[in-house]
């Protein structure tokens, strides 16, 4: 829902067209075999093309003396490598996971960023299916590495926090750790990203629609305040979009670190 999609204004005898769940529903662009392809899907595909295209252009013909595009690519790559992966896994152990984490970070960030791009104006990650799919990929990698590293018994000990020194509380601790690692962590991993993007987009929509709705009579003064809040919230959303991409990848890296850690 965009501000210019309604001709309703205050004092016109119509109520405020508040954004809601309907603002996250889109008509299919086209359908294939009963499957609908809509705007969020299109933006997700464009995100994939942008991420692949950018890094291909930046590093496809890498030079010893980098050009501007290669320098930007190296800066982004190095930020994730040193600021996230190396911090959690160390250089030796973490190097093999850097390409995946870099791809994940920029994929999530660009999908978030669509929220403030004209015409697009929608964060793909505010649709729960997208964060859930990404969290599932991380979860499968996490569990695969856990059992590959420790074996079946060792893997179970790893995800349940089995420690004989806990004594009588060991059964309770095992049950809690099992549910935390197997069910709660992947759930919160997806929901944290989804909820922040959903709420942020809803707030921007609220102030944008309010700015348009109040453009009538004395309401114009309030429309100005609402417009300022729209700008403020957009700037704040820019910050949150990057933070949520960072947090998502940081948690993914920490899960892998836990999978590779030696069980004591």
C-alpha positions in Angstrom: 0.0 0.0 0.0 1.4 3.4 -1.0 0.4 6.9 0.0 -0.8 7.8 -3.5 -3.0 4.8 -3.8 -5.9 6.5 -2.0 -7.7 9.8 -2.6 -8.9 9.9 1.0 -7.9 12.9 3.2 -8.8 14.0 6.7 -12.1 16.0 6.9 -13.4 14.3 3.7 -15.6 12.1 5.7 -13.5 9.0 5.3 -11.4 7.1 7.9 -7.6 6.7 7.9 -6.6 4.0 5.5 -4.3 2.3 8.0 -1.7 -0.2 6.5 -1.9 -3.7 7.8 -1.5 -7.3 6.7 -3.0 -6.4 3.4 0.0 -4.3 2.7 2.1 -7.4 2.5 -0.1 -9.3 0.0 0.5 -9.0 -3.7 -1.3 -10.0 -6.8 0.6 -12.6 -8.9 2.6 -11.1 -11.8 2.1 -14.4 -13.6 1.4 -18.0 -12.8 3.1 -21.2 -14.0 1.5 -24.6 -13.4 -0.6 -23.3 -10.5 2.4 -21.5 -8.9 2.1 -17.7 -8.6 5.1 -15.4 -9.1 4.6 -12.1 -7.3 6.6 -9.0 -6.4 8.5 -10.3 -3.4 9.7 -13.3 -5.5 10.7 -10.9 -8.3 12.7 -8.8 -5.9 14.4 -12.0 -4.5 15.4 -13.0 -8.0 16.7 -9.5 -8.7 18.7 -9.7 -5.4 20.3 -12.9 -6.5 21.2 -11.3 -9.9 22.6 -8.2 -8.2 24.8 -10.1 -5.7 26.2 -12.5 -8.3 26.6 -9.8 -10.9 28.4 -7.4 -8.5 30.9 -9.9 -7.2 31.4 -11.3 -10.7 32.2 -7.8 -12.0 34.4 -7.0 -9.0 36.5 -10.2 -9.0 35.9 -11.8 -12.4 39.1 -10.1 -13.7 40.8 -9.2 -10.4 43.9 -7.0 -10.6 46.9 -6.6 -8.3 46.1 -2.9 -8.4 42.3 -2.9 -7.9 39.9 -0.6 -9.6 37.1 1.2 -7.8 34.6 -1.7 -8.2 37.1 -4.3 -7.0 38.0 -2.1 -4.0 34.4 -1.8 -3.0 34.0 -5.6 -3.4 37.2 -6.3 -1.4 36.0 -3.9 1.4 32.6 -5.7 1.7 34.2 -9.2 1.5 36.9 -8.2 4.1 34.2 -6.8 6.4 32.4 -10.1 6.7 35.6 -12.2 6.6 37.4 -10.3 9.4 34.5 -8.7 11.3 32.3 -11.8 11.5 33.8 -15.1 10.4 37.4 -14.7 11.7 36.1 -13.3 15.0 34.0 -16.4 15.6 35.9 -19.2 13.9 39.4 -17.9 13.6 41.4 -17.5 10.3 42.4 -21.1 9.8 39.0 -22.8 10.5 36.8 -20.0 9.2 38.4 -19.3 5.8 36.4 -22.1 4.0 33.1 -20.6 5.3 33.8 -17.0 4.2 32.3 -17.2 0.7 29.0 -18.6 2.0 28.8 -16.0 4.8 29.7 -13.1 2.4 26.9 -14.3 0.0 24.5 -14.7 2.9 25.2 -11.2 4.3 24.8 -9.3 1.0 21.8 -11.4 0.0 20.0 -10.6 3.2 21.1 -6.9 3.2 19.9 -6.3 -0.4 16.6 -8.0 0.3 16.2 -5.7 3.3 17.3 -2.7 1.3 14.4 -2.9 -1.2 12.2 -1.3 1.4 13.6 2.1 0.6 14.2 1.7 -3.1 11.7 3.7 -5.2 9.1 1.6 -7.1 10.2 -1.6 -5.2 9.5 -0.1 -1.7 9.2 -3.5 0.0 11.6 -5.5 2.2 11.5 -9.1 0.9 12.5 -10.4 4.3 9.2 -9.1 5.8 7.7 -12.2 4.2 8.4 -15.0 6.7 9.1 -17.6 4.0 12.3 -16.0 2.9 14.0 -15.7 6.4 12.7 -19.2 7.2 14.3 -20.6 4.0 17.7 -19.0 4.8 17.5 -20.1 8.4 16.8 -23.6 7.2 19.9 -23.6 5.0 22.0 -22.5 8.0 20.3 -25.1 10.2 21.0 -28.0 7.8 24.7 -26.9 7.6 24.9 -26.6 11.3 23.5 -30.1 12.0 25.5 -31.6 9.2 28.8 -30.2 10.5 27.9 -31.2 14.1 27.4 -34.9 13.3 30.2 -35.0 10.7 32.7 -33.5 13.3 31.6 -35.5 16.4 29.8 -38.6 15.0 26.3 -39.6 16.0 26.8 -39.9 19.8 29.2 -37.0 20.0 26.8 -34.9 17.9 24.0 -35.6 20.3 26.2 -34.6 23.2 27.1 -31.4 21.4 23.5 -30.3 20.7 22.2 -31.4 24.1 25.1 -29.9 26.2 25.7 -33.3 27.8 28.1 -32.8 30.8 28.3 -35.3 33.6 29.5 -32.7 36.0 25.9 -31.2 36.1 24.9 -34.1 38.3 21.2 -34.3 39.2 20.2 -31.4 36.9 21.7 -33.1 33.8 18.4 -34.6 32.5 16.7 -31.2 32.7 19.7 -29.4 31.1 19.8 -32.0 28.3 16.1 -31.6 27.5 16.3 -27.8 27.6 19.4 -27.7 25.4 17.9 -30.1 22.9 14.8 -28.0 22.4 16.8 -24.8 22.4 19.2 -26.0 19.7 16.9 -28.1 17.6 13.7 -26.1 17.7 14.1 -22.6 19.3 17.3 -21.4 17.7 16.3 -21.9 14.0 12.9 -20.5 14.8 14.3 -17.3 16.4 16.9 -17.0 13.8 14.2 -16.6 11.1 11.7 -14.6 13.2 14.3 -12.0 14.4 15.0 -10.9 10.9 11.3 -11.2 9.7 9.9 -9.3 12.7 12.3 -6.4 12.5 11.7 -5.9 8.7 7.9 -6.4 9.1 7.7 -3.8 11.9 10.0 -1.3 10.2 8.1 -1.4 6.9 4.8 -1.1 8.7 6.0 2.0 10.5 7.3 3.7 7.3 4.0 2.9 5.6 2.1 4.3 8.6 3.9 7.7 8.5 3.9 7.8 4.6 0.1 7.2 4.4 -0.5 9.6 7.3 1.5 12.4 5.5 -0.9 12.0 2.5 -4.0 11.6 4.5 -3.4 14.7 6.5 -2.9 17.0 3.5 -6.2 18.8 3.9 -7.1 22.0 5.8 -5.4 22.4 9.1 -4.2 18.9 8.8 -1.4 20.1 6.6 0.6 21.2 9.6 0.4 17.7 11.0 1.2 16.2 7.6 4.6 18.1 7.7 5.4 16.4 11.0 4.4 13.0 9.7 6.6 13.6 6.6 9.6 14.4 8.8 8.9 11.2 10.7 8.8 9.3 7.4 12.3 10.6 6.6 13.6 9.8 10.1 12.2 6.3 10.1 13.6 5.7 6.6 17.1 6.7 7.9 16.6 4.5 10.9 15.5 1.7 8.7 18.7 2.0 6.7 20.6 1.3 9.8 18.4 -1.6 11.0 18.6 -3.2 7.5 22.4 -3.5 7.8 22.3 -4.5 11.4 19.8 -7.3 10.8 22.0 -8.7 8.0 25.0 -8.5 10.3 23.1 -10.3 13.2 21.7 -13.0 10.9 25.2 -13.9 9.6 26.8 -13.5 13.0 24.3 -16.0 14.5 24.9 -18.4 11.5 28.7 -18.2 12.2 28.2 -18.8 15.9 26.1 -21.9 15.2 28.9 -23.3 13.0 31.4 -22.4 15.7 29.4 -24.5 18.1 29.2 -27.4 15.7 33.0 -27.4 15.3 33.8 -26.9 18.9 35.3 -29.8 20.8 32.9 -31.3 23.3 34.2 -31.6 26.9 
